[in-house]
Amino acid sequence: MRARLRALRALLALFCALALTGLALAQEFPQFGDELYRPRLRQPGKDVMWLPTPDAMVTHMLQAAKTTGDDVVYDLGAGDGRIPIAAARQFGAKAVGIEYDANLAALAQRSAERAGVGGKVTIIRGDIFTEDFSAASVVTLYLLPDLNQQLRPRLLRMKPGTRIVSHLWDMGEWEPDDTLHAGESESFLWIVPAEVAGRWTLSEERSRWEAVVEITQRFQRIGGKLTIRDATQPMSFHTPDNPPGVRTGSCASPW
């Protein structure tokens, strides 16, 4: 009898240990997806493993980009679609996600339908390096530093004022216009600057004066010099608080 009781206690202890282990694993690896497909955290993909942006940071990123119903949001590497869905549901924007993994892309579209924003969200099964996202007014991404660097030339060619938000990784020498924090997460915001580098000559016939403006540019940092009547004044422009795409400054009179 005592042997049977000991065996029963051992079985109960084993059952409790297995239950606690299962609970711990469930907490460490929460379930995602639906009955048709459940992606695994850190599962490998074409360029990056799948690791979704925390929901709090998703909202913060879209708020920092001043997303509205007039925007078109493109999420590069859409995963399960949480950023496009949030852009449509919380901010009323039209949103497009580009996702290479066919199962994740299908899951993201189903999730958009279940969230009631299927009419505003489109998930493209494609490669972010070949798909066209030039129609975006807001671009979001959570990739890797080298992938951000590869995309940087295309991002800089986008319409001035386009807002770009990257979770965790920056753009190298292109300094962010703002840094965002939500809990332990960090993201970066850029506003695509207008191309203004060049040399201009201004003249006024009646007063017979001539001014030469030479502007240099490195990303959103603008400098140069103004020359009037053989007097030259350096100029420096960089004001992140200005409206998107606008950089202004001032220079002292050269007279």
Secondary structure as the mmCIF struct_conf table of DSSP 4:
data_model
#
loop_
_struct_conf.conf_type_id
_struct_conf.id
_struct_conf.beg_label_comp_id
_struct_conf.beg_label_asym_id
_struct_conf.beg_label_seq_id
_struct_conf.end_label_comp_id
_struct_conf.end_label_asym_id
_struct_conf.end_label_seq_id
HELX_RH_AL_P HELX_RH_AL_P1 ARG A 2 GLU A 28
BEND BEND1 PHE A 29 PHE A 29
BEND BEND2 GLY A 33 GLY A 33
BEND BEND3 GLU A 35 LEU A 36
HELX_LH_PP_P HELX_LH_PP_P1 PRO A 39 ARG A 40
TURN_TY1_P TURN_TY1_P1 LEU A 41 ARG A 42
STRN STRN1 GLN A 43 GLN A 43
BEND BEND4 LYS A 46 VAL A 48
STRN STRN2 TRP A 50 TRP A 50
HELX_LH_PP_P HELX_LH_PP_P2 PRO A 52 PRO A 54
HELX_RH_AL_P HELX_RH_AL_P2 ASP A 55 ALA A 64
TURN_TY1_P TURN_TY1_P2 ALA A 65 LYS A 66
TURN_TY1_P TURN_TY1_P3 GLY A 69 ASP A 70
STRN STRN3 VAL A 72 LEU A 76
BEND BEND5 GLY A 77 GLY A 77
TURN_TY1_P TURN_TY1_P4 GLY A 79 ASP A 80
BEND BEND6 GLY A 81 GLY A 81
HELX_RH_AL_P HELX_RH_AL_P3 ARG A 82 PHE A 91
STRN STRN4 LYS A 94 GLU A 99
BEND BEND7 TYR A 100 TYR A 100
HELX_RH_AL_P HELX_RH_AL_P4 ALA A 102 ARG A 114
TURN_TY1_P TURN_TY1_P5 ALA A 115 GLY A 116
TURN_TY1_P TURN_TY1_P6 GLY A 118 LYS A 120
STRN STRN5 VAL A 121 ARG A 125
BEND BEND8 GLY A 126 GLY A 126
TURN_TY1_P TURN_TY1_P7 ILE A 128 THR A 130
BEND BEND9 GLU A 131 GLU A 131
TURN_TY1_P TURN_TY1_P8 SER A 134 ALA A 135
BEND BEND10 SER A 137 SER A 137
STRN STRN6 VAL A 138 LEU A 141
HELX_RH_AL_P HELX_RH_AL_P5 PRO A 145 LEU A 156
TURN_TY1_P TURN_TY1_P9 ARG A 157 ARG A 157
BEND BEND11 MET A 158 MET A 158
HELX_LH_PP_P HELX_LH_PP_P3 LYS A 159 LYS A 159
TURN_TY1_P TURN_TY1_P10 PRO A 160 GLY A 161
STRN STRN7 ARG A 163 HIS A 167
BEND BEND12 LEU A 168 LEU A 168
STRN STRN8 MET A 171 MET A 171
TURN_TY1_P TURN_TY1_P11 GLY A 172 GLU A 173
STRN STRN9 TRP A 174 TRP A 174
BEND BEND13 ASP A 177 ASP A 177
STRN STRN10 ASP A 178 ALA A 182
TURN_TY1_P TURN_TY1_P12 GLY A 183 GLU A 184
STRN STRN11 SER A 185 ILE A 191
HELX_LH_PP_P HELX_LH_PP_P4 VAL A 192 ALA A 194
STRN STRN12 GLY A 198 GLU A 204
TURN_TY1_P TURN_TY1_P13 GLU A 205 ARG A 208
STRN STRN13 TRP A 209 ARG A 218
TURN_TY1_P TURN_TY1_P14 PHE A 219 GLN A 220
STRN STRN14 ARG A 221 ILE A 228
TURN_TY1_P TURN_TY1_P15 ARG A 229 ASP A 230
STRN STRN15 ALA A 231 PHE A 237
TURN_TY1_P TURN_TY1_P16 PRO A 240 ASP A 241
BEND BEND14 ASN A 242 PRO A 243
TURN_TY1_P TURN_TY1_P17 PRO A 244 GLY A 245
STRN STRN16 GLY A 249 GLY A 249
#
